[in-house]
Amino acid sequence: MNKKKKLSLYEKFFFIILAIRDLLSLLISLDYRIFTGIMRYANPLYLNIISAASARRAYSRAIKNVPAYKAFIDFRNTNDIPEMDKENYIKAYSIDKRCVGGKIPSNKVMIDESSGSTGTPFNWIRTQAERRKSLGSISYFSRYCFNNNFDIVINAFSMGSWATGINMGRALEHNAIVKNTGPDLEKIIKTMQFFGPQYKYLILGYPPFLKQVVDTAENYGFPLQTFNLRALVGGEGMSEGLRDYLLQHFQQVYSGYGASDIEIGLAGETPLSVAIRRLARENDAVKKAIFGTDSRLPMVFQYNPLEHHIEVNENGELLFTINRGSVLSPRIRYNIHDQGGIADFHQMQKYLRNLNIDIKALDCESTFWLRLPFLWVFGRKDFTISIMGANIYPEDIEQCVYADKQLSEITRSFFQSVVEKEGNKIRPAFYFEISVDPSKDLEFKFQTSIIENLKKINLDFREAWKEYSDTLLPEIHLYKIGDGPFKMVPGQIKQRRMLKPQ
């Protein structure tokens, strides 16, 4: 009879760490006060260790229980844990083989569909247990950011099979009364009109749609200023210029971060993370010390490392591992090709301390701070146009628009692209959806504003402009709402930012 193999010291330590993680996750799931209590005093170093150990266990479980993942690892024959993405994993293996046990359960499973904003929509399946966890995270972050200071939630995310949609309404049912209106401007305004300003409202939706709510209310002569409003946005990035615009009517505006590929509720803005981002907008030394030399101002979030382990690869892209064992279709070091970075609470504190800034002095709203790690997201490289060595990002153009009050008030959406001219020469081109009649004078104003602001915020553009101003002079195309390339195609729920080269 074989003797039972003794565990090594490392293995004992590993199992102790995982037992602690499971206990903490169980306690956190019981009550919001336990979550905030633990994350208020947790040591960032210990959180990092537990997160990494949990990710390693998720990897081991996936190899053992998921046929597609075992084949994925065997094919690569490497000691390193490889990255996965849509191309090398999702498209390469069938949806059932990517599930635990190699098949889709017959019940207690829901299917989400991604928006298809980067190409073809995909189907994603999740169990009740994993959905419950992600919805709980959204509920907790909302309670922390807004101090649960709202009575009625109006969920304006697109309804249907999308990962946000009805799920956002379900998450906030734990916090308040919810009405799932979808992105119906008239219904939203009539709902507020019916219940009146005696209630406090939290409106959920995509950032540009919240701007439409404000603009439509003003056009209707609806007294938005008499209402107590807050906003929770997500689904795409948001510039601080757009936040400033919304803050003229909303008391607070926060964003969540998630991806259909992985799950909603990956991370959330907090008063502290927003304060850091806004400081970086005003202070180039802060921006460079934390986020590097990228011209874009990233979105800044905090996340729960017990639930998600996040890494950054050599290309500056974020890799996500879902640490929980309840995941039906595990994602291990999954790359959605968002560029960004991470720092634990102590690291962020050190970045700021080196600039003589007290991290806790930045946030005067909160009575305490969650000692969670920070995640920042620049966006996706494939949304970038590059001319004469100058990378121009959608985030840059949004900053340019919101730097000009007149342009921000009339702009609904935009695209960027490149156009080919005679002699195979290319130039940047920007397409704007506006609420007034297009004119040559307005085209010139857009062009002038974009050039001047790009030179301020984008070092590559500023240097290239000195030598290649003729090539970098952008073409401007203006369209009334819903015209030309801004005509919404059936099923489109997000604004696209790229047009195919013309």
Secondary structure, 3 states (H helix, E strand, C coil): CCCCCCCCHHHHHHHHHHHHHHHHHHHHHHCHHHHHHHHHHCCHHHHHHHHHHHHHHHHHHHHHHCHHHHHHHHHHCCCCCCCECHHHHHCCCCCCCCCHHHCCCCCCEEEEECCCCCCCCCEEEEEHHHHHHHHHHHHHHHHHHHCCCCCEEEECCCCCCECCHHHHHHHHCCCCEEEECCCCHHHHHHHHHHHCCCCEEEEEECHHHHHHHHHHHHHHCCCHHHCEEEEEECCCCCCHHHHHHHCCCCCEEEEEEEECCCEEEEEECCHHHHHHHHHHHHCHHHHHHHHCCCCCCCEEEECCCCCEEEEECCCCEEEEEECCCCCCCCCCCEEEEEEEEEECHHHHHHHHHCCCCCHHHHCCCCCCCCCCCEEEEEEEHHHCEEECCEEECHHHHHHHHHCCHHHHHHEEEEEEEEEEEHHHEEEEEEEEEECCCCCHHHHHHHHHHHHHHHHHHCHHHHHHHHHHHHHHCCEEEEEECCCHHHCCCCCCCCCCCECCCC
